[in-house]
Amino acid sequence: MTASPRSLDPLTATAEPPAVDPALRVRILPAGPALYRVADSTGRILGHLAVLAHPLGARFAALRYQPALARFRSIGDFWTADEAVSVLRGS
């Protein structure tokens, strides 16, 4: 069974990718409803960023895809897209 991001609500998903600090030097590419690929400046995919619904505002999950298992592995949930992207860059 394929794991999916928790509390993902495609009905409230925005078409605009989350804004991240340009100093992180990444591109955010749409991958699905409330799901985005994070690519470095060379185009290498670092992981995925999922926008999660939360009563206090959006949360951002840093995810890595495991092809052998055909599922996402959660790296962590964060209050800002910058934090989630930083974890993907550093892990």
LOVEXFI-839255 format. One record per atom (N, C-alpha, C, O, CB): z, x, y. Coordinates in steps of 0.02 Angstrom, whole numbers, plus 50000, padded with zeros to 5 digits. Glycine has a CB too. Layout:
# residues N
ZXY ...
END
This chain:
# residues 91
500005004249941 500005000050000 500005004450062 500365009450065 500614995250000 499615002750111 499575006550173 500125004550221 500204998550235 498885005650205 500485009350246 501015007950295 500695006750362 500185009850378 501535013750299 500975002350400 500725001050467 501285002050517 501875001650499 500424993850473 501115003350581 501635004250631 502084998050635 501854992450630 501325005650699 502724999350645 503224993950648 503154989950713 502994992750765 503914996850643 503274983650709 503294979150767 502654979250808 502674977850868 503884980850810 502114980950778 501474981150814 501244974150828 501174970150781 500944985150774 501124972550890 500914965850909 500234966350943 500204967451004 501434962450955 499684965550906 499024966350936 498884961150990 498434962151030 498494966050884 499244955650990 499124950551041 499344952951110 499064950751161 499504944151024 499834957451112 500064960051177 499794967051191 499964970151241 500824960151179 499364969451146 499094976151154 498624976451215 498244971751227 498714978451091 498674981751251 498244982751308 497614986551288 497644990651242 498614986451364 497064985251321 496444988851306 496454995851335 496075000251313 495844984951333 496874996951384 496925003451416 497385008051376 497935006051358 497185002751489 497165014251363 497605018951328 498205020751372 498145020551434 497225025351307 498765022351342 499345024351382 499185030551424 498835035051401 499955025651337 499435030751484 499335036551528 499815042151506 500405040851493 499445034751603 499555048251502 499975053951486 499875059351539 499355059551573 499815056751415 500365063651545 500345069051594 499745073551580 499665075951524 501005073151592 499315074751630 498725079151620 498915086151597 498515089551566 498335079551684 499525088351612 499745095051591 499785095651514 499785101151488 500425096651621 499815089951479 499835090051406 499155091851376 499115093751318 500065083351379 498625091251416 497945093151396 497725089951330 497515093351283 497895100651390 497785083251328 497565079451270 497125073751293 497125071851351 498165076751229 496745071051246 496355064951258 496645059551214 496825060751156 495595066051243 496695053451241 496945047651204 496335043251191 496025040751237 497505043851245 496175042251126 495585038551106 495775032251068 496195032651023 495125043051063 495475026551083 495635020351047 495495021050972 494975023850952 495235014451076 495955018550931 495865018650858 495975011750827 495845010750768 496345023650827 496225007050867 496355000350842 496794996750892 496964999550944 496695000450772 496984990450877 497424986850923 498094990550930 498454991350881 497544979650897 498254992650990 498874996151006 498955002750968 499515005050958 499464991650993 498405005750946 498425012050909 497905016750939 497335014850951 498285010950832 498105022950951 497675027850984 497705034550948 498235036550924 497885028651058 497135037950945 497115044850919 497285049550976 497085048451034 496415046550888 497655054750961 497815059851009 497435066150989 497555068950935 498595061151013 496975068351033 496565074351019 496735079751069 496855078351128 495805072651021 496735086051046 496845091551093 496205093051132 495705089551124 497085097951056 496225098151173 495655099651217 495035101851179 494485101651207 495845105051267 495105103851116 494525105751075 494255099951034 493745100551002 494715111551028 494605094251036 494395088350999 494755087450932 494635082550898 493665088650987 495185092250914 495555091750851 496065086150856 496445085750905 495905098450834 496085081750805 496555076150805 497255078750789 497365081850736 496335070650754 497725077450834 498425079650825 498835074350788 499315075950753 498745081250892 498645068150797 499015062650767 498825056150801 498305055750833 499775063750771 499245051250793 499115044650822 499715042450864 500285044550852 498965039450768 499575038250912 500085035450956 500035027850950 499505024950964 499985037851030 500575024750929 500585017450923 501035014550977 501575017150990 500835015250852 500805009251009 501205005851059 501575000251023 501274995950991 500755002951118 502245000351028 502664995550993 502994990751042 503214992851096 503194999250952 503024984451024 503364979451065 504114980551059 504374981851004 503164972151044 504474980051115 505204980751116 505464976451173 505134975951224 505424988351124 506044973351164 506304968951217 506404972451285 506374969251337 506954965951195 506534979051284 506644982651346 506014985951374 506054989451424 507174987951335 505454984851342 504824987851364 504474991251306 504734991351250 504944992851421 503904993951319 503504997151266 503855003351240 504165007151277 502804998951292 503795004351174 504005010551141 503365013751114 502865010351104 504535009151083 503395020151104 502815023851080 503005027651016 503465031751016 502555028751134 502635026250963 502765029550899 502265035250890 501655034250897 502725024550840 502515041150873 502095046850855 501985046450780 502465046350742 502415053750877 501355046350759 501185045550688 500705051050666 500295053450704 500865038650676 500775053050603 500295057550571 500005053850512 500365050550474 500625064350549 499345054350504 499015051150447 499025055850388 498865061750395 498295049050464 499225053450330 499225057350268 498645054850225 498715049850190 499905056750230 498075058350225 497495055950188 497615055250113 497375050450082 496915060650199 497995059850083 498115059450011 498495053149992 498395050549937 498515065549989 498915050650036 499295044550023 498995038450057 499215032850046 500005045450045 498495039450100 498165034150138 498675030050178 498675023950176 497775029550091 499115033650214 499605030150255 499825034550313 499715040550314 500215027950213 500155031350362 500435034950419 501155037050402 501515033550366 500425030550483 501345042950428 502035045250423 502305045350495 502005048350539 502085052450389 502865042150505 503165041850572 503505048450588 503895051150548 503665036050577 503355051150647 503685057150672 504275055050715 504775058650719 503185061550713 504235049150746 504785046550787 504535041350837 503935040850851 505135052150823 505005037550865 504865032550917 505165035050982 505715037750984 505145025550897 504795033951037 504995036751102 504895031551157 504505026851149 504595043151117 505245032551213 505185027951269 504585029451312 504355025151349 505805028251312 504315035551308 503715037151348 503165039951304 503295042951252 503895042151404 502545038851325 501975041551289 501985049251292 501785052551244 501315038851318 502215052051348 502255059351355 502695062451301 502525067551272 502505061251424 503275059251288 503725061951237 503395061751168 503435066551130 504385057851235 503075056151152 502755055451086 502195060551078 502125063651025 502485048351077 501785061451130 501235066251127 501505073451122 501225077451085 500775065551189 502035074951157 502335081651154 502565083251083 502485088951060 502935082151202 502845078351049 503065079450979 502455080750935 502485085150892 503465073350953 501915077050945 501315078150905 501025085050918 500775088350872 500785072750920 501045087350980 500775093950996 501205099450966 500945104650946 500735094851072 501865098350964 502315103650941 502485103650868 502855107950844 502945103150979 502215098850831 502395098650759 501795099850714 501855099750653 502705091950742 
END
